[in-house]
Amino acid sequence: MNDELYYRTYSTHLRDIYGCKVYKLPVNIPVTCPNRDGCVGTGGCIFCGDVGAGFENLSNEISIKEQLIKNMSYIRKRYKAKKFIAYFQNFTNTYMPLKMFKNLVLQSIMEDIVEIAISTRPDAISDEYLDFLKDISIKNNISITIELGIQTVNYKTLKKINRGHSLAEFIDAVMRIKRYGFKVCSHIILNLPWDDIEDTIESAKVLSAMEIDYVKLHSLYIVKNTLLANMYLNNKIQLIDKNEYIHRVITFLEYLSPNIVVQRLLGRAPKEDTIFVNWNTSWWKIKDEIIESMKTNNIGQGCKCDYLNGKAVRKFVE
């Protein structure tokens, strides 16, 4: 089944840009988060475990160059990739002194690395760090993507999950990043217990209005020994079922601008580290169900994206 018929896929987008198969390589560095060390909060987001989101990362005791070379060698053989993206993935990868940030990022520049992707928080973006990234982008002819965890545009839910920032910081970060000509990827969780289908729609509309380049959808998984796990085990929260998640993904895609590339439709995590993940179903089976439903109902990305550029006065200029 050709997923590209129903939404803009990341793999096709990268192949169109670079003319070959491109693969993202995770980079793990010893960094924390301002929402964990007391800067803006403690304990981190209620769903975040001790290893953050980097389940597939190599040890951060290995140098960045070694991590990339080791992963590159493996991925070349297994997936026949020819070009790569150095992905600073875990925790908040701009939350460190600027000098340290410069040193770490420079280590990722090597042959066949065509892009650097940096995962961070909206409240950890500033012009000084972006100035440096702009400089190395020009000098090394390398693309920069900033990945921002926003999770939801519902500011009340952001408080409940202890994000430590609101929607305003996200808007500020996106505007700053865009001024430098970098691409922005936003992370969204579609099944947070306090969100409903209206939040799904609003998230798609806000990302579209902000002209986000990429979106990465997550299905909420519950990591052991987290506050969210405690809430789940004590029946203080309820999660939607698989069919409702599929409905939310499709609804999100309907309202999402057709210009935005979708990096993925749901998250995944090792079963041994979680007490709930993807309704005990393989992620690719859920993805297939999403695509099959879109095909059956003749739905494509952006089919309801009619709300931008003055919908109320459109009748006067058509």
N, C-alpha and C positions, 0 to 999 in steps of 0.2 A: 504494500500500500504506500502510495506516494504522499507522505505527510505534507510536503510543500504545497499541495493543492488546497490545504485547509488552514495552514498557518505558516509564517515565515520562519524556517528552520535555521538554526545557527550554523550547522555543518555546511549547508548549501551557501549561506552568506559568506562564510570564510573561504570556501572554494572559489566563489565568484571574485573575491578580492585578490587572493593570492595565487589562484590558478592551480592549486593542488590541495591535498588533504592536510588540514592543520589540526593540531591537537594541543589541548591545554595541559600544562604540566604544573601540578601544585608545588609551591615553595613554602616551606615551614620555617619560620624564624621565631626566636624566643621573645615574644611580645605578649602583652596583656591587653586590657581594655579599660577605658576610663570609667566604665560602669561596674568594674570589679575591684578597682584599687582605691576607691573612695573619692576620685576626682569629681564625678557626677553622681556616683552611687556605689553601692556595694552588692555583692552577690551575683551581679550580672543579670541578664535576661532570665526569666524564670524557666525557659526551656533549654538554656545553654549549659552543657556539661563541662567537665574539667578540661577536656581536649578541644573545646569549641566546636567547630564544624569540620575539622580536618581528619576525618576517619581514615582517609587513604594517604595521608601525608607520610613522608619519610621523617626520621628523627630530626629535630632542629639542631642537634649536635653535629650533624653533617653540614659542611659548607654549602652555600647556595649553588656554587658551581658544580660540586659533586652531586647534589640532589638532581640538578637539571641534566647532567651528563648521564647519570644512572637511569633516570626516567626516560630520557630521550632514546637511549639504546634499546630499552625494553619496548617502548611504543613504536619505534621504527619497525621492529621485527613483527610485532603482533598486529598493528593496525595500518602499517604501510604509510604512516604519516611522514611528510617531508619537511614541513615547517612547524614551528611551535610557538606557544604563548607561555611566557613565564607568569604564573598565577600566584601572587602573594595572597594566600587564602585565609589562613586561620586568625581568628580574633581581629584586632584593629591594627592594620599594617601601616598606618601613618602616626600611630600614637607612640612616639619616641622622639628624642632630640633630633633636630634637623640634620646635624652632622652624621649621626648614626643612620638615619634614613637614607641619606645620599650614598653612604658607603655600601649599604645592603643592596639598594636598587642597582647601583653600578655593577655589582658582581653578577647580575643576571643578564648582562649584555654580552652576547656571544653569537657565534655563527648559527644561523637557522632559527634564531629567536626573532620573530617578526613583530612581536607585540608584548607589552608588559601590562598585565591586569592586576590592579591593586584593590583588594577588598578592605573596606573601612566603614566607619560610621559617619553620618552627616555632621556630627559635632566635632569631627577630627579632620576637617578640611580647612585649609587656610591658604592664602595667596603665596606665602613663602615656600610651601611645599610644592605648590603647583608651578611656581616660577622655575624651580629646579627641574621638574618633570618636563616642562616645555623646552628647557635648554637641552636636555639629553635626547628628547624626541627629535629635535632639529639636527643636532650633531650626529646622531646615529641612525637617522631615517627610520625610526621605530615608532609604532603607534602606541598610544596610551589609552587604556580604559580604566575608569574608576568604578568599582562595584560598591554600591551603597545599600546596606541593610536598612530597609524602612519597615518591611513586614506588613504594614497596613497603613492606610491614610486616616484611620479612625483614631483621633488623638486620645480618646478615652481608653481605647484598648491599648494604646502605647503605654499609658500609665499602668494599666493592669499587668502588662507583661514586664514592667520595670525596665523599659528601654532607656530611660535616662535622657531622652530628648523628645521633642514634639514634631509636628509636621513642619513647623516654621524652619527648623534647622535643615530639614531635608530640602526644602525649597531654596534656601540660601546656598546650600552646597551644590545643588544642580546648576543654579545660575552661575556660580563661580567657575565650576568645571567647564561649563559650556563656553564661557568667555575665553578660555584657553584653547578651545577647539578639540578638547578630548571627548571621547565617548563615555556615556554613562549607562551602567547596568543597574537596575533596581531589583532587589529581592523582595518578593511578596509571598506571605503565607496565607492561603485561601481558606483554611479551616481552623483559624483561631477560635476558641470557644465563645468569645464575646462578639464576634462578627457575624453578620448575616449576609444575604444575597445583595442587599443594598450597598454594603461595604465593598463587596466584590466589584460591583458596577462602578462605584466611586473611585476605587483604586485604579481601575482601567482608565477611567476618564481623566483623573489627575495625571497619571503617567503620560497619557496621550497629549494633554494640554502642555505639559512640561517638555514635550518633544524628547523623551527618553529614547536612547538608541536600542537598548536591550532590556529584556525583562527575564528574570529567572524565578519561576514559580516553585514554591515548596509546598509539599503536604506535611503538615505538622507531625513530627514523630516525637515520642516522649522518651527522653534519655533517663536512664537509671540515676538515682541519687540527686535529682534536681527538685526544685520547688514545685515545678509542674507535675513531676512524677508523684510527689506527695499529695497534691491536690487531686490527681486522677485516682490514686489508690484509695483515697478517702471520699470518693464520689462527690467532690466539690465542683467538678467540671464535667461536662458532657461533650463528646466529640460527634460530629456529623458522621453519617455512614458513607460508604464508598460511592453510592449512587449520587448522593448530594454533592460530594466532592467533584465528581465528574460533571455534574450540572453547573457547579460554580466555575470550573475551568472553562467550559464551553461559553458560559455567559461572559466571563472575563474577556475571552478572545473575541466575542462578538462586538464588544464595546471598545476594544483596543485598536488604536490606529494601525492600519495596514503597513505603515512605515517602520514599525517597531519589530525587531527581530526577537524571537522567543528562544532563549537558550535551553530551557527545559520546562516540562509540564508538572513535574512533581519531584520531591526529594527522595533520598534513600539513606539508610543507615544500617549498620550491622545489627542483626537480631540480638546478639549477645550483649550489646550495649544499651538496648532499649526495652521498654515494656509495652510499647505500641509503635508500630510502623506499617503504614500502608495497608491496614486491614488484613494483615497476613497474606498479602497478595503481591506477586512480583510486580515491580514498577512498570516493566514493559507491557504486562498484560493490561494494567490500568490505562496506560497510554494508548494501547490498541483499542480499548473500549471507547476512549474519548474520540479517537479518529473515526471509528466505525459509526458512532452516534452523529458526528458532524457530517459524515458522508450520507447517512440515512436521511437526515433532516435538512440536507443541502445548506449547511452553515459554513461560513468561512470567516477568517479573521477580519474584523473591521466592518462586518455587514451592518452593524448598528452604530458605527462611528459617524454620526451625522450632527453632532452637537457643537463642533468647533466653528470658528469664524462666523459668528452672528447668525445662529439658526433662526432667530425670531424675525430677522429682516431679509432673509434669503428670498422670500417671495417677491420682494420689490426689485431684485437685481437679476433674477433668472430670465 
